[in-house]
Amino acid sequence: MKINITIKPNSTKGPLVEPQADGSVLVYLREIAADGKANEALIKLLAKHFNAPKTHITIVRGHTSRHKVVEISSI
């Protein structure tokens, strides 16, 4: 399953996952978008939200962007 995700790094609202009406997901993260910290936090948060192992979650596109495509292979 592939999901379009928009992240908001360095947010005081996070960590929070908000599904959107169009099927995408808006994710608020407290980590900053530097040195891959936000990507690591995103994978950890999505694993918890979707009840899937972290190894089953892969960022397919957008490693350095706020707009990402993530694939979850266990759902």
C-alpha positions in Angstrom: 0.0 0.0 0.0 1.4 3.4 -1.0 0.5 6.6 0.8 1.1 10.2 0.0 2.4 12.0 3.1 3.0 15.6 3.9 5.2 16.1 7.0 5.4 19.2 9.2 8.8 18.9 11.0 9.7 20.8 14.1 6.1 21.1 15.1 4.9 21.5 18.7 1.6 19.8 17.7 3.3 16.5 17.0 3.8 13.6 17.0 0.4 13.3 15.3 -1.0 11.5 12.2 -4.0 13.1 10.6 -5.7 11.3 7.7 -7.0 13.7 5.0 -10.2 13.4 2.9 -8.2 12.7 -0.3 -6.6 9.6 1.2 -3.3 11.3 2.0 -1.9 11.7 5.4 -0.6 14.8 7.2 2.1 14.1 9.9 3.3 16.5 12.5 6.8 15.7 13.9 8.8 17.3 16.7 12.1 16.3 15.1 13.9 18.8 12.8 14.4 18.0 9.1 18.1 17.5 9.3 20.4 14.5 9.1 17.4 12.2 8.5 16.0 12.7 11.9 12.5 13.6 10.6 12.5 10.5 8.3 13.4 8.2 11.1 10.7 9.7 13.3 8.2 9.4 10.5 8.9 5.7 10.0 8.6 5.1 13.8 5.4 7.0 14.1 3.8 5.3 11.0 4.8 1.9 12.4 3.0 2.7 15.6 -0.1 4.2 13.8 -0.5 1.4 11.3 0.6 -1.3 13.8 3.3 -2.6 11.4 7.0 -3.3 11.9 9.4 -0.5 11.0 11.1 -2.8 8.5 7.9 -2.9 6.5 7.8 0.8 6.0 9.8 2.4 3.2 10.1 5.9 1.9 9.7 5.4 -1.9 10.0 9.1 -2.9 10.7 12.4 -1.3 13.6 11.6 1.1 14.6 15.3 1.2 11.1 16.8 0.7 8.1 17.5 2.9 5.9 15.6 0.4 6.7 11.9 0.5 5.4 8.6 -0.9 5.6 5.8 1.7 5.0 2.1 1.0 3.8 -0.1 3.8 4.1 -3.7 2.8 2.3 -5.5 5.7 -1.1 -3.9 5.2 
